[in-house]
Amino acid sequence: MSKQVFAAAAPANSDQRGAHRQRALKAAKVVLSDWTAIDCTLRDVSDKGARLVFAGATSLPEEFRLIIVAAETVRPVRLLWQRGLSAGVAFAGCEEAAPHKM
């Protein structure tokens, strides 16, 4: 059974992030524990996390790895929320060089 994680609703004019986010448009890949890769787009990023957008419906686990394609880096992340084709993640570890051929 898949567990969905949702953030509490906040007033439209509030921002509960602990770090300033920057708009981005970067190709990325979600890497699951069995090394299955799911293409996505990194749309917003901060020092603490990112917002990902998927082309189709995707069910994400609570923890996975995220590859930033252009930077050739990978880092562990934790799912904070998922709504529609978007998901918010928190960085859960250090950035490392990504393995090739992903």
C-alpha positions in Angstrom: 0.0 0.0 0.0 1.4 3.4 -1.0 1.6 6.1 1.6 1.0 9.7 0.5 2.5 12.6 2.3 0.7 16.0 2.4 1.8 19.3 3.9 -0.7 21.2 6.0 -2.5 24.0 4.1 -1.1 27.4 4.7 -2.5 30.8 4.0 -1.9 31.9 0.4 0.5 34.7 1.4 2.7 32.7 3.7 5.8 30.8 2.9 6.9 28.1 5.4 10.2 27.2 3.7 13.3 27.6 5.8 15.4 28.7 2.8 14.9 31.0 -0.2 14.0 29.0 -3.3 15.1 29.8 -6.8 13.2 29.0 -10.0 14.9 26.3 -12.1 14.3 24.2 -15.2 16.6 21.3 -15.0 16.3 17.7 -16.2 16.4 15.3 -13.3 15.8 11.6 -12.5 14.3 10.0 -9.4 16.2 6.8 -8.7 14.3 4.2 -6.7 15.9 1.5 -4.4 15.8 -1.1 -7.3 17.6 1.4 -9.5 14.5 2.2 -11.6 14.8 5.8 -12.9 11.9 8.1 -13.5 12.4 11.3 -15.5 11.3 14.6 -14.0 12.0 18.3 -14.1 13.4 20.2 -11.2 11.4 23.5 -11.1 12.3 25.2 -7.8 15.4 24.6 -5.7 16.8 25.9 -2.4 19.6 24.8 0.0 17.1 22.5 1.8 15.0 21.0 -1.0 13.3 21.2 -4.4 10.0 20.9 -6.3 9.9 18.2 -8.9 7.4 18.0 -11.8 6.6 14.7 -13.6 5.1 14.1 -17.1 2.6 11.6 -15.8 1.2 10.2 -12.6 3.9 8.9 -10.4 3.8 7.3 -6.9 6.9 8.1 -5.0 8.3 6.4 -1.9 9.2 8.4 1.3 13.0 8.2 0.5 14.8 8.0 -2.8 17.8 9.5 -4.7 17.6 12.4 -7.1 20.0 12.8 -10.0 20.5 16.3 -11.5 21.4 15.4 -15.1 23.4 18.5 -16.2 25.4 18.7 -13.0 25.9 14.9 -13.0 25.2 14.8 -9.3 23.0 12.5 -7.1 21.7 13.1 -3.5 19.3 11.4 -1.2 16.0 13.1 -0.7 12.9 12.7 1.5 9.4 13.2 0.1 7.6 16.1 1.9 4.4 16.3 -0.3 3.0 15.1 -3.6 0.0 16.7 -5.4 -0.9 16.0 -9.0 2.2 15.9 -11.1 4.3 17.8 -8.6 6.3 16.7 -5.5 8.3 18.5 -2.9 11.5 16.9 -1.5 13.9 17.8 1.3 17.6 17.1 0.7 18.6 14.3 3.2 22.3 14.1 2.5 25.3 15.3 0.6 25.6 15.7 -3.1 27.9 13.2 -4.8 29.0 12.5 -8.4 26.3 10.5 -10.2 27.0 7.1 -11.7 27.2 7.2 -15.5 24.6 5.5 -17.8 21.5 6.5 -15.8 
